[in-house]
């Protein structure tokens, strides 16, 4: 992009000045020209290195311009656009920084005509307590969002040019529809300012205003701080984005009326629901954004685990709670009648996404706090329409199971997720749900987002699953809660049965006969108490680690040993592992044990296909066990591994090959020749289980292993590195 020609910035305030200064420092344009009516601003802009020169006359400034940035107040935009329309701008690209895009676009169409191929509307979400050209900062937009709102006719090259300019300034650029932008900003920026101005004005008009302000606590000051913003600017914004602000104000007024009624009636349940939803929504989405920023930053910087060779494991560990059971406890507790108490809830992002989804559908949920959650169930017919799409992050379990529950609701819902989840197939649940009468719309190739139309009459059916999948089975059983008659699912091989067990624990009858699970509608769920055991999928990394590291002996405490989840134990034992179950007991309908693992000489095996569904999530680390075993290990019938967070067969094969292990992927499995291997560079492709598996591999490596793209481990297995270090593994973030 060097040598673009001339950049013209009209309006040398904080935003326009910072844009000009940052791009001038990058040297992307032969010349940066400023335009401003204020002579002092023009002088300071040149003196401070914001621009190369300044002009007061538009025609002189814009002659031969490649890009023209409009950074004037909204109230001045209409006049400026009319003035520009009278000039010959050639092929210059126009863009702006206004916060109300509909108004700007309308003014541009009025000035230039209906077709605007060279206009790229934009809005940087950044600012400072300082203002004016003297506050111009070329780093102002770094790590801040910039929203571009291209029009249907916007030229692709023009959009690409403006997008690139903002990215050169370090901004996080997103593209959004004009109307959607204005609605989002009305809710997140414009309405809060309106309320702050209104509240301060209302209180200041009262006779006791001095007392109110004298004794105002920090919360009042925090909330009303934005009432100190520029009144003229906000006057212009509210008039420019009037319709979207009114829509949000009306919705808020309805909620405020409901709050007033609850206070008047002494309705504590309603108040608790509002307060818990608000507090935890703020925390939940704040964590998502912080995590996304962290993960994005780590992906940009490539968060690397450095795993040192050697080591042995010893002591006692308790890994985090079972994710599958945590998901289901929220779902069924929300649909039960009464209050359900959950202990040991996994406070990872996936389970929290499920929890937030039910809060969004009107369920009052307290916690989680140290793994304790209290769910005030609403009954099978008590869910309410969420205020918007349900965002499920990276949780495929949440999306697939919720699609079954939501197919039977009277309201429409949209299920969305992050970039990774949005690439994962959902036809496996959408197809049978449609056969039951559900109306489900998906993106191309059956991918999210899912739009589920409410008010459909579901009819029970018998479904023969073509591929063993606990998520598909659970989805259909949950849909069966709302379907007329009987719903039964036959699976070709056993899969985890947490849904069946937990339904029975909530008092809902489920018939299980061999490979067929059957449910009928018309019964009720009754609140109960749930204790979530430690997750065997998380324990699996330490089981393999203790098995392959000479001299190791490790006790894993309170691990769930549901027989539909113990494939990892069965396969390791077939390979010669020394694993013993101690203190076996049943907690809340789920079998639990302490698992003692001692180092052993493993041997390669042909993995029985009937064990594959019982260990589907644990195969990445089992591949490490196979690489350390004597002889050949063969896996077949595991094609599902190719559609997990990554293609786990191919990615693991590539990583093993990088260490010197002979690993041959097949369409539905892999063949691994065990033996000695070295260190090297492996790539997890953002898949947490692959990153952790190669951390385990270092115990037998001949040299350090550098594992790339590990940021997602922190979101799926909180505290993995700490537990690994405590057990005796030498893995850490590189640079720490």
C-alpha positions as CSV (number, residue, x, y, z in Angstrom):
1,X,0.0,0.0,0.0
2,X,3.0,2.5,0.1
3,X,2.6,5.3,-2.3
4,X,-1.1,5.5,-2.2
5,X,-1.1,9.2,-2.9
6,X,-2.8,11.7,-0.8
7,X,-4.8,11.2,2.4
8,X,-7.1,14.0,3.3
9,X,-8.6,14.2,6.8
10,X,-11.4,16.7,7.2
11,X,-11.8,17.6,10.8
12,X,-8.7,17.6,13.0
13,X,-10.1,16.7,16.4
14,X,-9.0,13.8,18.5
15,X,-10.3,11.1,16.1
16,X,-9.4,12.7,12.8
17,X,-6.1,13.9,14.1
18,X,-5.2,10.5,15.5
19,X,-6.1,8.8,12.2
20,X,-3.9,11.2,10.3
21,X,-1.0,11.1,12.7
22,X,-1.0,7.3,12.8
23,X,-1.0,6.8,9.1
24,X,1.5,9.6,8.5
25,X,3.9,7.7,10.8
26,X,3.3,4.5,8.8
27,X,4.4,6.3,5.6
28,X,1.6,4.7,3.6
29,X,0.7,7.9,1.8
30,X,3.0,10.3,-0.1
31,X,1.2,13.2,1.6
32,X,-1.2,13.6,4.5
33,X,-3.3,16.8,4.3
34,X,-5.6,18.2,7.0
35,X,-8.7,20.4,6.6
36,X,-10.1,22.3,9.5
37,X,-12.0,25.6,9.9
38,X,-10.0,26.6,13.0
39,X,-6.7,28.2,12.2
40,X,-5.1,27.3,15.5
41,X,-6.0,23.6,14.9
42,X,-4.4,23.8,11.4
43,X,-1.2,25.3,12.9
44,X,-0.9,22.8,15.7
45,X,-1.6,19.9,13.3
46,X,1.5,20.8,11.3
47,X,3.7,21.7,14.3
48,X,2.8,18.4,16.1
49,X,3.5,16.2,13.1
50,X,-0.2,15.2,12.7
51,X,-0.2,16.1,9.0
52,X,2.2,17.3,6.3
53,X,0.2,20.4,5.5
54,X,-3.2,22.0,6.2
55,X,-5.7,23.7,4.0
56,X,-8.9,25.6,4.7
57,X,-10.2,25.2,1.2
58,X,-11.8,21.8,0.4
59,X,-11.1,21.9,-3.3
60,X,-7.4,22.5,-2.9
61,X,-7.1,19.9,-0.2
62,X,-9.0,17.1,-2.1
63,X,-7.4,17.5,-5.5
64,X,-5.9,14.1,-6.4
65,X,-6.9,12.6,-3.1
66,X,-6.8,8.7,-2.8
67,X,-8.7,8.6,0.5
68,X,-10.8,11.3,2.2
69,X,-11.7,10.8,5.9
70,X,-14.7,12.7,7.2
71,X,-14.1,13.4,10.9
72,X,-16.5,16.2,11.5
73,X,-19.5,16.3,14.0
74,X,-22.7,14.7,12.8
75,X,-24.4,18.1,12.7
76,X,-21.8,19.3,10.1
77,X,-21.8,16.1,8.0
78,X,-24.7,17.0,5.7
79,X,-23.2,20.3,4.7
80,X,-19.8,18.8,4.2
81,X,-21.1,16.0,2.0
82,X,-23.0,18.6,-0.1
83,X,-19.8,20.6,-0.5
84,X,-17.8,17.5,-1.5
85,X,-20.4,16.5,-4.1
86,X,-19.7,19.7,-6.0
87,X,-16.0,18.7,-6.4
88,X,-14.4,16.4,-8.9
89,X,-13.1,13.7,-6.5
90,X,-12.0,11.3,-9.2
91,X,-11.6,7.7,-7.8
92,X,-11.1,8.9,-4.2
93,X,-12.5,6.6,-1.5
94,X,-14.6,8.4,1.1
95,X,-15.0,7.2,4.6
96,X,-16.2,8.7,7.9
97,X,-16.1,8.2,11.7
98,X,-19.6,9.0,12.8
99,X,-21.5,6.9,15.4
100,X,-24.9,7.1,13.7
101,X,-24.4,5.5,10.3
102,X,-28.0,5.6,8.9
103,X,-28.0,9.4,9.2
104,X,-24.6,9.7,7.5
105,X,-25.6,7.3,4.7
106,X,-28.8,9.1,4.0
107,X,-27.0,12.5,3.8
108,X,-24.4,10.9,1.4
109,X,-27.1,9.6,-0.9
110,X,-28.9,13.0,-0.9
111,X,-25.6,14.7,-1.8
112,X,-24.1,12.2,-4.3
113,X,-27.1,10.2,-5.5
114,X,-28.4,6.7,-4.7
115,X,-25.3,4.9,-5.8
116,X,-22.2,5.2,-3.5
117,X,-19.6,2.7,-4.6
118,X,-16.6,4.6,-3.3
119,X,-18.1,5.4,0.2
120,X,-17.2,3.2,3.1
121,X,-19.0,4.3,6.3
122,X,-17.0,3.6,9.5
123,X,-17.1,4.1,13.2
124,X,-14.0,3.7,15.5
125,X,-15.0,2.9,19.1
126,X,-12.2,4.7,20.8
127,X,-11.7,8.0,22.6
128,X,-9.9,9.9,25.3
129,X,-10.7,12.3,28.1
130,X,-8.6,14.8,26.1
131,X,-9.9,16.4,22.9
132,X,-8.7,18.5,20.0
133,X,-5.8,18.1,17.6
134,X,-3.3,18.5,20.4
135,X,-4.6,15.2,21.9
136,X,-4.0,13.4,18.6
137,X,-2.4,10.0,19.2
138,X,-1.3,7.6,16.5
139,X,-1.8,4.7,18.8
140,X,-5.3,5.6,19.8
141,X,-7.0,2.8,17.9
142,X,-4.7,0.0,18.7
143,X,-6.7,-2.9,20.1
144,X,-9.9,-0.9,19.8
145,X,-12.8,-2.0,17.6
146,X,-13.6,-0.2,14.3
147,X,-16.9,-1.1,12.7
148,X,-17.2,-0.6,8.9
149,X,-20.7,-0.6,7.5
150,X,-20.3,-1.2,3.8
151,X,-23.3,-0.7,1.6
152,X,-24.7,-3.2,-1.0
153,X,-23.0,-1.2,-3.8
154,X,-19.7,-0.6,-2.0
155,X,-16.7,-1.4,-4.2
156,X,-14.7,-4.3,-2.9
157,X,-11.4,-2.5,-3.5
158,X,-12.6,0.6,-1.7
159,X,-13.7,-1.5,1.3
160,X,-10.4,-3.4,1.3
161,X,-8.5,-0.1,1.3
162,X,-10.3,1.4,4.3
163,X,-10.2,-1.9,6.2
164,X,-6.4,-2.2,5.6
165,X,-5.9,1.4,6.9
166,X,-7.6,0.8,10.2
167,X,-5.7,-2.5,10.6
168,X,-2.4,-0.7,10.0
169,X,-3.3,1.4,13.0
170,X,-3.7,-1.8,15.1
171,X,-7.5,-1.7,15.2
172,X,-9.8,-4.8,15.4
173,X,-12.0,-4.3,12.3
174,X,-15.5,-5.7,12.0
175,X,-18.0,-5.3,9.2
176,X,-21.7,-4.8,10.1
177,X,-24.9,-3.8,8.4
178,X,-25.8,-0.1,8.8
179,X,-29.1,-0.7,10.6
180,X,-27.6,-3.3,12.9
181,X,-24.8,-1.0,13.8
182,X,-27.1,1.8,14.8
183,X,-29.3,-0.6,16.9
184,X,-26.2,-2.0,18.7
185,X,-24.8,1.5,19.4
186,X,-28.1,2.8,20.5
187,X,-28.2,0.0,23.2
188,X,-24.6,0.0,24.3
189,X,-23.6,3.7,24.0
190,X,-26.5,6.1,23.2
191,X,-29.1,4.8,25.7
192,X,-26.6,4.7,28.7
193,X,-25.7,8.3,28.0
194,X,-29.3,9.3,27.7
195,X,-30.1,7.7,31.0
196,X,-27.1,9.2,32.7
197,X,-28.0,12.7,31.5
198,X,-31.6,12.2,32.5
199,X,-30.9,10.9,36.0
200,X,-28.5,13.7,36.9
201,X,-30.9,16.3,35.5
202,X,-33.8,14.7,37.4
203,X,-31.9,14.7,40.7
204,X,-30.4,18.1,40.3
205,X,-33.8,19.7,39.9
206,X,-35.0,18.5,43.3
207,X,-34.9,20.8,46.3
208,X,-32.7,18.3,48.2
209,X,-30.2,18.0,45.3
210,X,-27.3,19.2,47.4
211,X,-27.9,16.4,49.9
212,X,-28.1,13.9,47.1
213,X,-24.9,14.9,45.6
214,X,-23.1,15.3,48.9
215,X,-23.8,11.8,49.9
216,X,-23.5,10.1,46.6
217,X,-21.4,6.9,46.7
218,X,-19.0,5.6,44.2
219,X,-21.6,3.7,42.3
220,X,-23.6,6.9,41.6
221,X,-20.4,8.7,40.4
222,X,-19.5,5.7,38.2
223,X,-22.9,5.5,36.6
224,X,-23.3,9.3,36.0
225,X,-19.7,9.9,34.9
226,X,-20.7,9.9,31.3
227,X,-23.2,12.7,31.9
228,X,-20.1,14.9,31.8
229,X,-19.8,14.3,28.1
230,X,-20.2,17.0,25.4
231,X,-23.9,18.0,25.5
232,X,-23.8,19.4,21.9
233,X,-22.3,16.2,20.5
234,X,-24.8,14.0,22.2
235,X,-27.7,16.2,21.2
236,X,-26.6,15.6,17.6
237,X,-26.2,11.9,18.1
238,X,-29.6,11.3,19.6
239,X,-31.3,13.2,16.8
240,X,-29.3,11.4,14.2
241,X,-30.0,7.9,15.6
242,X,-33.5,8.7,16.9
243,X,-35.3,5.6,15.8
244,X,-32.9,3.1,17.2
245,X,-32.6,5.0,20.5
246,X,-36.4,5.1,20.8
247,X,-36.6,1.3,20.3
248,X,-34.1,0.6,23.0
249,X,-35.6,3.2,25.3
250,X,-39.1,1.7,24.9
251,X,-37.8,-1.7,25.7
252,X,-35.9,-0.4,28.8
253,X,-39.0,1.4,29.9
254,X,-41.0,-1.8,29.9
255,X,-38.3,-3.5,31.9
256,X,-38.2,-0.5,34.3
257,X,-42.0,-0.7,34.8
258,X,-41.7,-4.5,35.6
259,X,-39.0,-3.6,38.2
260,X,-41.2,-1.0,39.7
261,X,-44.1,-3.4,39.9
262,X,-41.9,-6.0,41.6
263,X,-40.7,-3.5,44.2
264,X,-44.2,-2.4,44.8
265,X,-45.5,-6.0,45.2
266,X,-42.5,-7.1,47.3
267,X,-41.7,-9.7,44.6
268,X,-38.3,-10.8,45.7
269,X,-38.1,-13.6,43.2
270,X,-38.4,-11.2,40.3
271,X,-35.8,-8.9,41.7
272,X,-33.4,-11.7,42.4
273,X,-33.8,-12.9,38.8
274,X,-33.1,-9.4,37.4
275,X,-30.1,-8.8,39.7
276,X,-28.5,-12.2,39.2
277,X,-29.0,-12.2,35.5
278,X,-27.6,-8.7,35.2
279,X,-24.6,-9.3,37.5
280,X,-23.6,-12.6,35.9
281,X,-24.4,-11.5,32.4
282,X,-21.9,-8.6,32.8
283,X,-19.3,-11.0,34.3
284,X,-20.0,-13.8,31.7
285,X,-19.8,-11.6,28.6
286,X,-17.0,-9.6,30.1
287,X,-15.1,-12.9,30.5
288,X,-16.0,-13.9,27.0
289,X,-14.7,-10.7,25.6
290,X,-11.6,-10.8,27.8
291,X,-11.0,-14.4,26.9
292,X,-11.5,-13.6,23.2
293,X,-9.1,-10.7,23.4
294,X,-6.7,-13.0,25.3
295,X,-7.1,-15.8,22.8
296,X,-6.9,-13.5,19.8
297,X,-3.8,-11.9,21.3
298,X,-2.3,-15.3,22.0
299,X,-3.1,-16.5,18.6
300,X,-1.6,-13.4,17.1
301,X,1.5,-13.9,19.3
302,X,1.2,-17.7,19.1
303,X,0.9,-18.8,22.7
304,X,3.5,-21.7,22.9
305,X,3.8,-24.4,25.6
306,X,7.3,-25.5,26.1
307,X,7.4,-29.0,27.4
308,X,10.7,-30.3,28.8
309,X,11.6,-33.9,28.4
310,X,11.5,-36.4,31.3
311,X,9.9,-36.3,34.7
312,X,7.7,-38.5,36.8
313,X,4.3,-38.0,38.4
314,X,3.4,-38.4,42.1
315,X,0.9,-37.3,44.7
316,X,-2.8,-36.7,44.6
317,X,-4.8,-34.6,42.2
318,X,-8.5,-33.6,41.7
319,X,-9.2,-32.4,38.2
320,X,-12.1,-30.1,37.5
321,X,-15.7,-31.2,37.4
322,X,-17.3,-33.2,34.6
323,X,-18.3,-30.9,31.8
324,X,-21.0,-33.2,30.4
325,X,-22.7,-33.5,33.8
326,X,-22.3,-29.7,34.4
327,X,-24.1,-28.9,31.2
328,X,-27.0,-31.3,31.9
329,X,-27.4,-30.1,35.5
330,X,-28.1,-26.6,34.3
331,X,-30.5,-27.8,31.6
332,X,-32.6,-30.2,33.7
333,X,-32.4,-28.1,36.8
334,X,-33.9,-25.1,34.9
335,X,-36.7,-27.3,33.6
336,X,-37.5,-28.9,37.0
337,X,-40.0,-27.7,39.5
338,X,-38.3,-26.4,42.6
339,X,-34.8,-25.4,43.5
340,X,-31.8,-27.6,42.5
341,X,-28.5,-27.4,44.2
342,X,-25.3,-28.3,42.3
343,X,-21.9,-28.9,43.8
344,X,-18.7,-29.3,41.8
345,X,-20.0,-27.4,38.8
346,X,-17.2,-26.9,36.2
347,X,-16.7,-23.1,35.8
348,X,-15.2,-23.4,32.3
349,X,-16.5,-21.4,29.4
350,X,-18.5,-24.1,27.8
351,X,-20.6,-24.9,30.8
352,X,-21.0,-21.2,31.6
353,X,-22.3,-20.7,28.1
354,X,-25.1,-23.1,28.9
355,X,-25.8,-21.4,32.2
356,X,-26.0,-18.0,30.6
357,X,-28.4,-19.3,27.9
358,X,-30.9,-20.4,30.5
359,X,-30.5,-17.1,32.4
360,X,-31.4,-15.4,29.1
361,X,-34.5,-17.5,29.0
362,X,-35.7,-16.3,32.3
363,X,-34.3,-18.8,34.8
364,X,-33.0,-17.5,38.0
365,X,-29.6,-19.1,38.7
366,X,-27.3,-18.1,41.6
367,X,-23.6,-18.7,41.3
368,X,-21.4,-20.4,40.3
369,X,-19.3,-19.8,43.4
370,X,-16.6,-22.3,44.2
371,X,-18.5,-24.8,42.1
372,X,-21.8,-24.2,43.8
373,X,-24.9,-23.3,41.7
374,X,-28.5,-22.8,42.8
375,X,-31.1,-23.1,40.1
376,X,-34.7,-21.9,40.6
377,X,-36.4,-24.2,38.1
378,X,-39.3,-22.9,36.0
379,X,-40.8,-26.3,35.0
380,X,-41.0,-27.8,31.5
381,X,-43.2,-25.0,30.1
382,X,-41.7,-22.1,32.0
383,X,-38.9,-20.9,29.7
384,X,-39.3,-17.4,28.1
385,X,-38.1,-16.1,24.8
386,X,-34.6,-14.8,25.1
387,X,-34.0,-11.1,24.2
388,X,-31.7,-12.0,21.4
389,X,-29.6,-14.9,19.9
390,X,-28.1,-17.3,22.5
391,X,-24.3,-17.1,22.2
392,X,-22.7,-20.5,23.0
393,X,-19.0,-19.7,22.5
394,X,-17.2,-22.9,21.4
395,X,-19.6,-25.3,23.1
396,X,-20.9,-27.9,20.6
397,X,-22.6,-29.7,23.5
398,X,-24.6,-26.7,24.4
399,X,-25.7,-26.1,20.8
400,X,-26.7,-29.7,20.0
401,X,-28.5,-30.4,23.3
402,X,-30.3,-27.0,23.4
403,X,-31.5,-27.5,19.9
404,X,-33.6,-30.5,21.1
405,X,-35.0,-28.6,24.1
406,X,-35.8,-25.5,22.1
407,X,-37.5,-27.3,19.2
408,X,-40.4,-27.8,21.5
409,X,-40.7,-24.3,22.9
410,X,-43.4,-21.8,21.8
411,X,-40.9,-19.1,20.8
412,X,-38.2,-18.7,18.2
413,X,-34.5,-18.9,19.1
414,X,-31.2,-18.4,17.3
415,X,-28.2,-20.3,18.5
416,X,-24.8,-18.8,17.6
417,X,-21.2,-19.5,18.5
418,X,-17.6,-18.4,17.9
419,X,-15.7,-18.9,14.7
420,X,-14.7,-22.5,15.6
421,X,-18.2,-23.6,16.5
422,X,-19.6,-21.9,13.4
423,X,-17.6,-24.3,11.3
424,X,-18.9,-27.5,13.0
425,X,-21.7,-29.6,11.4
426,X,-25.2,-29.5,13.0
427,X,-27.1,-31.6,10.5
428,X,-26.7,-34.7,12.8
429,X,-29.2,-33.1,15.1
430,X,-31.2,-30.9,12.7
431,X,-32.2,-33.8,10.4
432,X,-33.9,-36.1,13.0
433,X,-35.4,-33.1,14.8
434,X,-37.0,-32.1,11.5
435,X,-38.4,-35.6,11.2
436,X,-40.1,-35.0,14.6
437,X,-41.7,-31.9,13.2
438,X,-39.2,-29.2,14.2
439,X,-38.4,-26.3,11.9
440,X,-34.7,-25.6,12.0
441,X,-32.8,-23.3,9.6
442,X,-29.0,-23.5,9.3
443,X,-26.2,-21.8,7.4
444,X,-24.5,-23.4,4.5
445,X,-23.7,-27.1,4.9
446,X,-25.8,-27.4,8.1
447,X,-23.5,-25.1,10.1
448,X,-24.5,-22.5,12.7
449,X,-26.2,-20.3,13.3
450,X,-29.3,-22.4,13.9
451,X,-32.7,-20.7,13.8
452,X,-35.3,-22.8,15.6
453,X,-38.9,-21.8,15.0
454,X,-41.2,-22.1,18.0
455,X,-44.7,-23.3,18.2
456,X,-44.2,-26.5,16.2
457,X,-46.0,-29.7,17.2
458,X,-43.4,-32.4,17.7
459,X,-44.2,-36.0,17.3
460,X,-42.2,-38.8,19.0
461,X,-40.4,-41.3,16.8
462,X,-38.0,-44.2,16.8
463,X,-34.6,-43.1,15.5
464,X,-31.8,-45.5,14.5
465,X,-28.6,-43.4,14.8
466,X,-26.2,-44.0,11.9
467,X,-23.2,-43.1,14.1
468,X,-22.8,-43.4,17.9
469,X,-23.1,-39.9,19.5
470,X,-24.2,-39.1,23.0
471,X,-25.0,-35.5,21.9
472,X,-27.4,-36.6,19.2
473,X,-29.0,-39.2,21.5
474,X,-29.4,-36.6,24.3
475,X,-30.8,-34.0,21.9
476,X,-33.6,-36.3,20.8
477,X,-34.4,-37.4,24.3
478,X,-34.7,-33.8,25.4
479,X,-36.9,-33.1,22.4
480,X,-39.0,-36.1,23.5
481,X,-39.9,-34.2,26.7
482,X,-42.1,-32.1,24.4
483,X,-43.1,-34.5,21.7
484,X,-46.5,-36.3,21.5
485,X,-46.2,-39.9,22.3
486,X,-42.9,-41.9,22.7
487,X,-39.4,-41.0,21.5
488,X,-36.8,-43.8,21.3
489,X,-33.2,-43.7,20.2
490,X,-31.2,-46.8,19.2
491,X,-27.4,-46.4,19.1
492,X,-25.1,-48.6,17.2
493,X,-22.6,-48.6,20.1
494,X,-22.9,-47.5,23.7
495,X,-22.3,-43.8,24.4
496,X,-22.3,-41.8,27.6
497,X,-25.6,-42.0,29.4
498,X,-25.5,-38.9,31.6
499,X,-28.8,-37.6,30.2
500,X,-30.7,-40.8,30.9
501,X,-29.3,-41.0,34.5
502,X,-29.9,-37.4,35.3
503,X,-33.5,-37.5,33.9
504,X,-34.2,-40.4,36.3
505,X,-32.5,-38.4,39.1
506,X,-35.0,-35.6,38.5
507,X,-37.8,-38.1,38.7
508,X,-38.5,-38.4,35.0
509,X,-39.0,-42.0,33.7
510,X,-36.6,-43.2,31.1
511,X,-36.6,-46.8,29.8
512,X,-33.3,-48.2,28.8
513,X,-33.3,-51.6,27.1
514,X,-30.0,-52.7,25.6
515,X,-29.0,-50.1,23.1
516,X,-32.4,-48.3,23.1
517,X,-33.4,-45.4,25.3
518,X,-37.0,-44.4,25.4
519,X,-38.9,-41.5,26.8
520,X,-42.4,-40.1,26.6
521,X,-43.9,-36.7,27.3
522,X,-46.4,-35.9,30.0
523,X,-44.2,-36.3,33.1
524,X,-42.5,-33.7,35.2
525,X,-39.0,-33.0,36.5
526,X,-38.6,-32.5,40.2
527,X,-35.7,-30.5,41.7
528,X,-32.9,-32.4,43.3
529,X,-29.3,-32.2,44.5
530,X,-26.4,-32.9,42.2
531,X,-22.7,-33.5,43.0
532,X,-20.6,-33.3,39.9
533,X,-17.7,-35.7,39.9
534,X,-14.2,-34.9,38.5
535,X,-14.1,-35.2,34.7
536,X,-12.6,-38.5,33.4
537,X,-11.7,-36.7,30.1
538,X,-9.5,-34.3,32.1
539,X,-8.2,-37.1,34.3
540,X,-7.2,-39.0,31.1
541,X,-4.2,-36.8,30.5
542,X,-2.8,-37.6,33.9
543,X,-3.6,-41.3,33.5
544,X,-1.5,-41.5,30.4
545,X,1.2,-39.3,31.9
546,X,1.6,-41.5,34.9
547,X,1.5,-44.7,32.8
548,X,4.4,-43.6,30.5
549,X,6.7,-41.8,32.9
550,X,9.0,-44.2,34.7
551,X,8.7,-44.3,38.5
552,X,5.3,-42.6,38.5
553,X,2.5,-43.3,41.0
554,X,-0.5,-40.9,41.0
555,X,-3.9,-40.9,42.7
556,X,-6.7,-39.1,40.9
557,X,-9.5,-38.3,43.3
558,X,-13.3,-38.4,43.0
559,X,-13.3,-39.2,39.2
560,X,-16.6,-40.1,37.5
561,X,-16.4,-43.7,36.2
562,X,-19.7,-43.9,34.4
563,X,-19.4,-47.2,32.4
564,X,-20.2,-45.2,29.2
565,X,-17.1,-43.1,29.8
566,X,-14.5,-45.6,30.9
567,X,-13.1,-46.5,27.5
568,X,-9.9,-44.7,28.4
569,X,-9.4,-47.0,31.3
570,X,-10.3,-50.2,29.4
571,X,-8.0,-49.3,26.5
572,X,-5.1,-48.4,28.7
573,X,-5.5,-51.7,30.6
574,X,-5.5,-53.6,27.3
575,X,-2.2,-51.9,26.6
576,X,-0.8,-53.1,29.9
577,X,-1.4,-50.0,32.1
578,X,-1.4,-50.4,35.9
579,X,-4.7,-48.8,36.9
580,X,-6.7,-49.5,40.0
581,X,-10.1,-48.1,41.1
582,X,-10.3,-47.4,44.8
583,X,-13.1,-46.2,47.1
584,X,-15.8,-46.9,44.6
585,X,-19.1,-45.3,45.4
586,X,-22.2,-43.7,43.9
587,X,-22.9,-40.0,44.1
588,X,-26.1,-38.6,42.7
589,X,-26.7,-41.6,40.5
590,X,-23.2,-41.4,39.0
591,X,-20.4,-44.0,39.9
592,X,-17.3,-42.4,41.3
593,X,-13.9,-43.7,42.3
594,X,-10.3,-42.7,43.1
595,X,-8.0,-43.9,40.4
596,X,-4.5,-45.0,41.2
597,X,-2.1,-45.1,38.2
598,X,1.4,-46.5,38.3
599,X,4.0,-46.5,35.5
600,X,4.0,-49.6,33.3
601,X,5.4,-50.9,30.0
602,X,2.7,-50.4,27.4
603,X,2.2,-52.5,24.3
604,X,0.5,-51.7,21.0
605,X,-3.0,-53.2,20.4
606,X,-5.8,-53.2,17.9
607,X,-8.3,-51.0,19.7
608,X,-11.7,-52.8,19.9
609,X,-14.3,-50.9,17.9
610,X,-16.9,-51.3,20.6
611,X,-14.7,-49.2,22.9
612,X,-14.3,-46.3,20.5
613,X,-17.5,-44.4,21.4
614,X,-16.6,-44.8,25.1
615,X,-13.3,-43.0,24.6
616,X,-14.0,-40.6,21.7
617,X,-12.8,-37.5,23.5
618,X,-9.7,-39.2,25.0
619,X,-8.1,-40.4,21.7
620,X,-5.6,-37.6,21.3
621,X,-3.8,-38.5,24.5
622,X,-4.3,-42.3,23.8
623,X,-2.3,-41.7,20.6
624,X,0.5,-40.5,22.9
625,X,0.2,-43.7,24.9
626,X,0.4,-45.6,21.6
627,X,3.6,-43.7,20.5
628,X,5.2,-44.9,23.8
629,X,4.1,-48.5,23.5
630,X,6.0,-51.4,22.1
631,X,4.6,-52.4,18.7
632,X,1.7,-51.2,16.6
633,X,-1.5,-49.6,17.7
634,X,-4.4,-49.6,15.2
635,X,-7.6,-47.5,15.6
636,X,-10.6,-48.0,13.3
637,X,-14.2,-46.7,13.4
638,X,-13.4,-43.3,14.8
639,X,-14.4,-41.1,11.9
640,X,-16.1,-38.7,14.3
641,X,-12.6,-37.5,15.4
642,X,-12.4,-35.7,12.0
643,X,-15.2,-33.3,12.9
644,X,-14.2,-32.3,16.5
645,X,-12.6,-28.9,17.3
646,X,-10.0,-29.9,14.7
647,X,-9.5,-33.0,12.5
648,X,-7.9,-34.8,15.4
649,X,-6.7,-37.7,13.4
650,X,-4.8,-35.6,10.9
651,X,-3.5,-33.0,13.4
652,X,-2.3,-35.7,15.8
653,X,-0.6,-37.6,12.9
654,X,1.2,-34.5,11.8
655,X,2.4,-33.7,15.3
656,X,3.5,-37.3,16.0
657,X,5.4,-37.3,12.7
658,X,7.2,-34.1,13.7
659,X,8.5,-35.9,16.7
660,X,9.7,-38.8,14.7
661,X,6.8,-41.2,15.3
662,X,5.5,-43.3,12.4
663,X,1.8,-42.4,12.3
664,X,-0.4,-43.2,9.3
665,X,-3.8,-41.7,9.3
666,X,-6.7,-43.6,7.7
667,X,-10.2,-42.3,6.8
668,X,-11.7,-43.6,10.1
669,X,-8.6,-44.0,12.3
670,X,-4.8,-44.2,12.5
671,X,-2.0,-46.7,12.7
672,X,0.9,-45.8,15.1
673,X,4.2,-47.6,15.5
674,X,5.5,-47.1,19.0
675,X,9.1,-46.5,20.0
676,X,11.5,-43.8,21.0
677,X,10.9,-40.3,19.7
678,X,12.5,-36.9,19.9
679,X,11.4,-33.3,20.4
680,X,10.3,-30.7,17.9
681,X,7.6,-28.3,16.9
682,X,4.0,-29.3,16.9
683,X,0.8,-27.4,16.1
684,X,-2.4,-27.8,18.0
685,X,-4.5,-25.8,15.6
686,X,-6.3,-24.3,18.6
687,X,-7.5,-27.7,19.8
688,X,-7.1,-27.8,23.6
689,X,-6.9,-31.7,23.8
690,X,-4.1,-31.8,21.2
691,X,-2.1,-29.2,23.1
692,X,-2.4,-31.0,26.4
693,X,-1.7,-34.4,24.8
694,X,1.7,-33.2,23.4
695,X,2.4,-31.7,26.8
696,X,2.1,-35.3,28.1
697,X,4.3,-36.6,25.2
698,X,7.3,-34.7,26.5
699,X,7.6,-37.1,29.5
700,X,9.1,-39.6,27.0
701,X,10.6,-37.2,24.5
702,X,14.3,-37.0,23.7
703,X,14.2,-33.2,23.5
704,X,11.9,-30.4,24.4
705,X,8.6,-30.1,22.5
706,X,7.3,-26.7,21.5
707,X,3.5,-26.8,21.2
708,X,1.9,-23.9,19.2
709,X,-1.5,-22.3,19.4
710,X,-2.3,-23.3,23.0
711,X,-4.5,-20.4,24.1
712,X,-7.7,-22.5,24.2
713,X,-6.4,-24.8,26.9
714,X,-7.1,-22.1,29.5
715,X,-10.8,-22.0,28.6
716,X,-11.4,-25.7,28.5
717,X,-9.3,-27.0,31.4
718,X,-8.8,-24.2,33.9
719,X,-5.6,-24.7,35.8
720,X,-4.1,-27.4,33.6
721,X,-0.6,-26.0,33.8
722,X,-0.7,-25.7,37.6
723,X,-1.9,-29.2,38.0
724,X,0.7,-30.5,35.6
725,X,3.4,-28.8,37.5
726,X,2.1,-30.0,40.8
727,X,2.1,-33.6,39.5
728,X,5.7,-33.4,38.2
729,X,5.4,-32.5,34.5
730,X,7.7,-29.8,33.1
731,X,5.4,-27.9,30.9
732,X,4.9,-24.1,31.0
733,X,4.1,-21.1,28.8
734,X,7.2,-20.2,26.8
735,X,8.7,-17.0,28.2
736,X,7.5,-17.6,31.8
